[in-house]
Amino acid sequence: MKTAIQAELPPELLSQAQAYVNEGWMPNLNDLLTEALRRYLESHASELTATFIRDDVAWGLHGHD
């Protein structure tokens, strides 16, 4: 199941994304944005995990909600 989202993009970013599609690098903007988001999330997963761990430790040490 897929979920539709609405996003506002700066014109320059949209133009660059559309150029990749027009040049055949991706079949359409949906696929390009899905791949870009997937890569972003994968590349930042360790940072996010570290942040969660730090927050949990801080909460455990200081008991703040």
C-alpha positions in Angstrom: 0.0 0.0 0.0 1.3 3.4 -0.9 0.6 6.8 0.7 0.4 10.0 -1.3 2.1 13.0 0.1 2.2 16.7 -1.0 5.5 18.6 -0.8 6.7 22.1 -1.7 10.0 22.1 -3.5 12.1 25.1 -4.5 11.8 25.7 -8.3 15.6 24.9 -8.8 15.3 21.6 -7.0 12.2 20.6 -9.0 14.0 21.6 -12.2 17.0 19.5 -11.4 14.8 16.5 -10.5 12.8 16.8 -13.6 16.0 17.0 -15.7 17.1 13.6 -14.2 13.7 12.1 -15.3 13.9 13.7 -18.7 17.4 12.3 -19.2 16.1 8.8 -18.4 17.9 8.4 -15.0 14.6 7.7 -13.3 11.2 6.8 -14.9 9.3 9.6 -13.1 9.4 12.1 -10.2 7.6 9.7 -7.8 10.4 7.1 -8.3 13.1 9.7 -8.0 11.7 11.1 -4.8 11.1 7.7 -3.3 14.7 6.7 -4.0 16.1 9.9 -2.7 14.2 9.6 0.6 15.2 5.9 0.9 18.9 6.8 0.4 18.7 9.7 2.9 17.1 7.6 5.6 19.6 4.8 5.1 22.6 7.2 5.2 21.3 8.8 8.4 20.1 5.7 10.2 23.2 5.4 12.4 22.9 9.1 13.4 19.3 8.7 14.3 20.0 5.5 16.4 22.8 7.3 18.2 20.5 10.2 19.0 17.8 7.8 20.4 20.4 6.1 22.6 21.8 9.4 23.9 18.2 10.6 24.7 17.4 7.3 26.4 20.6 7.5 28.5 19.9 11.1 29.4 16.4 10.3 30.4 17.7 7.3 32.5 20.2 9.4 34.3 18.1 12.5 34.9 14.5 11.1 34.8 13.1 13.9 32.6 10.0 13.2 30.5 
